[in-house]
Amino acid sequence: MNPILKRLGFRPDDRVVIIHADDLGMCQATIPAVAEIFDAGLVSSAATMVPCAWFPAVAAYARATPSADIGVHATLTSEWDAYRWGPLSTRDPASGLLDDEGYFHRTTPAVQERARPDAVAAELHDQINRALAHGIDVTHLDSHMGSAFAPHFLPAYLAAAAHARVPPLVPRLSEEHMRAVGMPEEMIAFARNIVPQLEAQGVVMVDHLIGMPLDRHEDRVETAKQLLGSLAPGLTYVIIHPAIDTPELRAIAGDWRARVADYQAFCSAELRAWVHDQGIHVIGWRPIRDALRGA
């Protein structure tokens, strides 16, 4: 049984899920969506992209809503064509964090190949420190586009979480799953060795990681039911990308329809009642963080 679930009082056969809203503050459309989705009572956590332009508005919301379970979405990439952001910690091209246009690299492979681990460490610390300084009660650390999960970046990622005394998202992925999503063999071998070591050190592990698809938007409530209905016992992390429909969102994101559909589906009373009837336990990161802190 997952040790953190045992510590929180769950049974071995319980299906426990963190329903998580990614990309908070990426643009304005994410902020009212997450606020409303938290009020609807099904989504249990979110994570903010500190380098993005709308981060101050996220911080204002967090200060006004201290119950909101908000972590830091460690951001090392800037993927959109017409809307970009860059690091907080440096403008030095030698850091490897910057592309030729002066922003973060667009892809995870690019930043993993070019960024210096010490520069990544400084950037992650600056992102967490800025979130804390702006009054966010940071509940966890996770990684935008998985870029911090490279073997040479992982020590910096874990150290940044330890510095803030928050749990980092670390998924316990099967080799089958890693191959299915195209992970290179060297990363699969690294995960095979490092995961047992981290768990022995007391790092919280997420047993399963799944997400709502961004390549289609139709029948979103039914898609969510199929996804959640297939949950296995243990702790599952379900990633969604909610946003309201705005001209800004449409201009930025080619997958805007799926993001709006996530917002609509996970505000749905029908979906919330269905999850309850299935006996699925929804928790956030705050009880995990507080248990680790001994609160």
Disulfide bonds with the S-S distance in Angstrom:
none
